[in-house]
Amino acid sequence: MFKKPTLTTTLIVIVGFLTLCPVIMLLLGSFSQDFVSFGQFTTVKYVEAYTDPDFAAILWNTVIFTVGSALVATLLALFLAYVNTRTDLPFKFIFKVIAIVPMMIPHILFSVSWVLLLNPSNGTLNRLLMDLFGLKDALFDIYTLPGMILVEGLLDLPIAYLIIAPAMSAFDVSLEESSKVCGASNLRTLMRVTLPVLRPAILASAILVIVRSLASFAVPSVIGMPGRIYVLSTHIYRNIASGFAADFGKAAAIGMSALAASITLIYIYRYLTSESGKFVTISSRGFKPTLIKLKNAKYPLFVIVGILSFVLIVLPVMVLFYTSMLPYSMVPSAKAFSMMSWNNWVEVLKDPISLLSLKNSLFLGVVGATIGTTLSIFVSYVIVKIRSTASGILESLSFLSFSFPGIVIGVGFMWFFVRTPIYGTLTALLIGYIATYLPYGIRPISSAFVQIHSHLEESSRVCGAGPFYTMRRIVIPLLIPGIVSGWILMASMFLRELTLSVVLSRPGTEVLAVQILHFAEDGLWGKLSALGIIMIFISSLLVILAAVLGNKLTKMEVVNK
Amino acid sequence: MKKMFVLLLGFVLLPGLFTTVQAAEKMNFYANITAIQPIMDEFNAGQDIDGIYTRISTSKYLATVLTEFSAGKLQADVLQSPLPIMQMLKEKGVLAPYKSPAAAGYPAWAQQDDTIIQFGIEYVAPIYNKDLVKPEDVPTRYEDLTDPKWYNKMVMPDPSSHATTISWLVGLKEAKIFGNDTSWRKFLKGLAANKPMFVKSFGPTPAPIESGEKVLGISMPKYIISKAPAPLDWARVDTLLGTPRGIAISANAPNPKAAKVFVDYWLSQNAMQLLATKVGEYVLAPGVFPPIDGISQVKVLPIRSLSDDEIRSWGKEFRKIFYAK
């Protein structure tokens, strides 16, 4: 479509500049004897990091945690995406929003909510179950690996959902119908036709969740540390925190293993989806996504999805609201209800720094996601449609900053930005966000790209259309579900971004997540929850606006055609 | 054309002049101490200087300051952090000498350095939920924390990684709180046997105590003030220990005069009173105490500044004790 080598090279330069700079600084820091990135050369940090006797056990925990989280998130996303896009389940719009709610909640708050619900001492759900069934001990203990996997899986559910749902909605059902005509059962059709065709989206989702949970810190610190379960990110923290002179070079040396794992996963993904023609479902033949009628299963399934959504997602949000009304952390009781007030809300809404944070985060969310999605469209095009060595390099580059544990990459960006005039400005945050979270835009858009046959573009070109006209009139309209997903993922991520912001934000450039972290460090859970709910409300508004706009654009294109 | 040029030049230069005038009135304060907005507000109200508080967590403090300093972009006029960090900053040439007249009444050991003035102690104590712990069960000695009745009922920062907690445990040994090393080791083993829940720092310690998930913890008495009306109280042990907090002026302070005015204000009786009353901090200004029952009578001692090598080495030792299966 475009002059392919020029486009690929240009994108490699842009994405490489964005993501390589902080990683190079971290690489230098990992070989530097000093605390900063430029010092005398040494390999001692690598020797110390990888000869730690606990390292093998930590790696094992990390594998279970990340793969488990990917399984939970992807399976739940597959189920929810299927019922939301392919069936006539009632009130689907609500479930579509619920599936992406965890994306909007600050991870630390979601983790704390689950601790309040399922801690073995006085977790609300545990107490309820003990009272109901006359049990002596708590049924669940959140401070375990399964507890960590459940919460991380739920937090990453929106990533998986927003990648799988667009692919599912673009699925050509005639493929399934052909299978059934040939005598295959529903299950065989699902296993032999539906899931294999969705393979790129499923793999993309699993890989993205693995990489994200590898970098996750909230769940491992709030749930893992009290249970004495350490994974890579908390191991890094332990190394940083042991001593007043936090050695981020050593942390970077440990983080390199996460980077290596991520790059390996990307190449596995490319290998498993190398025959891209297999996954095309939208070709010049035309396609029509149809809904499966659930008939008698409609309401039972509605109840199942409703209960699942309530327990897994709505309940923790309700806990947040409850906490926001209290002066301090309390389990539900008559005393707690008598002490409820709107004080935390009033104080947050009167706090000038909270209001400034809100304004800055909104700007970064909307502008950052728009720029990031635009860049992602071009990068996805190269990754999917030009499957060359250079496009493989581009894909790996896009994952570089994303793969590093958050507590380290922020320092990499600081080491880089401090040498530029934009240090301490909103522009630095904007660039840092886009560079780090580019995969959130690229993954859903490439999953949608994979399904579009190149015949469509070729037909347009044969009819005399230029590359940008073909992109605007043919490709982008078919990509709208993927673009909307990418934008939503980026916007809600930027609204609650913490790891870069905590290092890069300065007075005047405060953002919501940093303000939330300050409340958390001061133990002000009421204010923290109130601000968290405001954040969820704003994210929800953005998501609804994006979804409505996406629907309108899709309909407009159908009418035009 | 000339007019156009002058106009354009004006547009370019005016914002610069404006920034310069503004910058002369600003004072940037890098600190890890939290909840100090009331003190900043009072400073801003009483002075012709715009005091800006940049909050940096302890774990990122040194990395941030040294990165900015080495790039020639340190924006801080005044720096505050735990004493060991301040000492490292002094070694690296980040700080400038300044003897504030406002520290005159402070203890001699707090003002012996020509650059760093110690103004408070990050004091640590056993904190408990007074709704859930009966008065007769409240610990009165550190040894009481090893009583098996507290099994699975305590919370504390991870003693294998949290620098301040490691320093505190070593401080208990060096202050001879238990008489000898054998008794100190017995205390450690007894505490470990009670399987306290570990969190990453002191910040998350009060929440499980106030909610009743745990009833007792190694925490900081200042939370009794900052988390009021939570049912928290401190166990009346004889001696409390903590890492000293230091303050100093930046060697390359963009506004050195404003920096001195701020340090003098910070160390004044008035500001220290606010810090004690509003934040619950233990301060070294004579006669100023946080409004916590019994704190004015207790002995509060500063912990020796441990080197990072010592902290890591003790961290490994404590890992063996507290993580033993």
Chai-1 contact restraints between the chains, C-beta under 6 A:
chainA,res_idxA,chainB,res_idxB,connection_type,confidence,min_distance_angstrom,max_distance_angstrom,comment,restraint_id
A,F35,B,L66,contact,1.0,0.0,6.0,A-B,restraint_1
A,V36,B,L66,contact,1.0,0.0,6.0,A-B,restraint_2
A,V36,B,T67,contact,1.0,0.0,6.0,A-B,restraint_3
A,V36,B,S70,contact,1.0,0.0,6.0,A-B,restraint_4
A,N119,B,E213,contact,1.0,0.0,6.0,A-B,restraint_5
A,S121,B,E213,contact,1.0,0.0,6.0,A-B,restraint_6
A,N122,B,G212,contact,1.0,0.0,6.0,A-B,restraint_7
A,N122,B,E213,contact,1.0,0.0,6.0,A-B,restraint_8
A,S221,B,K200,contact,1.0,0.0,6.0,A-B,restraint_9
A,M225,B,F198,contact,1.0,0.0,6.0,A-B,restraint_10
A,M225,B,K200,contact,1.0,0.0,6.0,A-B,restraint_11
A,P226,B,M197,contact,1.0,0.0,6.0,A-B,restraint_12
A,R238,B,S161,contact,1.0,0.0,6.0,A-B,restraint_13
A,I240,B,S59,contact,1.0,0.0,6.0,A-B,restraint_14
A,A241,B,S59,contact,1.0,0.0,6.0,A-B,restraint_15
A,A241,B,S161,contact,1.0,0.0,6.0,A-B,restraint_16
A,A241,B,H162,contact,1.0,0.0,6.0,A-B,restraint_17
A,S242,B,S161,contact,1.0,0.0,6.0,A-B,restraint_18
A,S242,B,R312,contact,1.0,0.0,6.0,A-B,restraint_19
A,S242,B,G315,contact,1.0,0.0,6.0,A-B,restraint_20
A,G243,B,A163,contact,1.0,0.0,6.0,A-B,restraint_21
A,G243,B,D308,contact,1.0,0.0,6.0,A-B,restraint_22
A,G243,B,I311,contact,1.0,0.0,6.0,A-B,restraint_23
A,G243,B,R312,contact,1.0,0.0,6.0,A-B,restraint_24
A,F244,B,P84,contact,1.0,0.0,6.0,A-B,restraint_25
A,F244,B,I85,contact,1.0,0.0,6.0,A-B,restraint_26
A,F244,B,A163,contact,1.0,0.0,6.0,A-B,restraint_27
A,A245,B,L62,contact,1.0,0.0,6.0,A-B,restraint_28
A,A245,B,M88,contact,1.0,0.0,6.0,A-B,restraint_29
A,A245,B,D308,contact,1.0,0.0,6.0,A-B,restraint_30
A,A246,B,S59,contact,1.0,0.0,6.0,A-B,restraint_31
A,A246,B,A63,contact,1.0,0.0,6.0,A-B,restraint_32
A,F248,B,A63,contact,1.0,0.0,6.0,A-B,restraint_33
A,P327,B,P229,contact,1.0,0.0,6.0,A-B,restraint_34
A,Y328,B,E210,contact,1.0,0.0,6.0,A-B,restraint_35
A,Y328,B,K227,contact,1.0,0.0,6.0,A-B,restraint_36
A,Y328,B,A230,contact,1.0,0.0,6.0,A-B,restraint_37
A,S329,B,A207,contact,1.0,0.0,6.0,A-B,restraint_38
A,S329,B,E210,contact,1.0,0.0,6.0,A-B,restraint_39
A,S329,B,S211,contact,1.0,0.0,6.0,A-B,restraint_40
A,V411,B,A63,contact,1.0,0.0,6.0,A-B,restraint_41
A,M414,B,T67,contact,1.0,0.0,6.0,A-B,restraint_42
A,W415,B,T67,contact,1.0,0.0,6.0,A-B,restraint_43
A,V418,B,T67,contact,1.0,0.0,6.0,A-B,restraint_44
A,V418,B,A71,contact,1.0,0.0,6.0,A-B,restraint_45
A,V418,B,K73,contact,1.0,0.0,6.0,A-B,restraint_46
A,R419,B,A71,contact,1.0,0.0,6.0,A-B,restraint_47
A,P507,B,I52,contact,1.0,0.0,6.0,A-B,restraint_48
A,P507,B,T54,contact,1.0,0.0,6.0,A-B,restraint_49
A,E521,B,G203,contact,1.0,0.0,6.0,A-B,restraint_50
A,D522,B,T34,contact,1.0,0.0,6.0,A-B,restraint_51
A,D522,B,A35,contact,1.0,0.0,6.0,A-B,restraint_52
A,G523,B,P206,contact,1.0,0.0,6.0,A-B,restraint_53
A,G523,B,A207,contact,1.0,0.0,6.0,A-B,restraint_54
A,G523,B,K227,contact,1.0,0.0,6.0,A-B,restraint_55
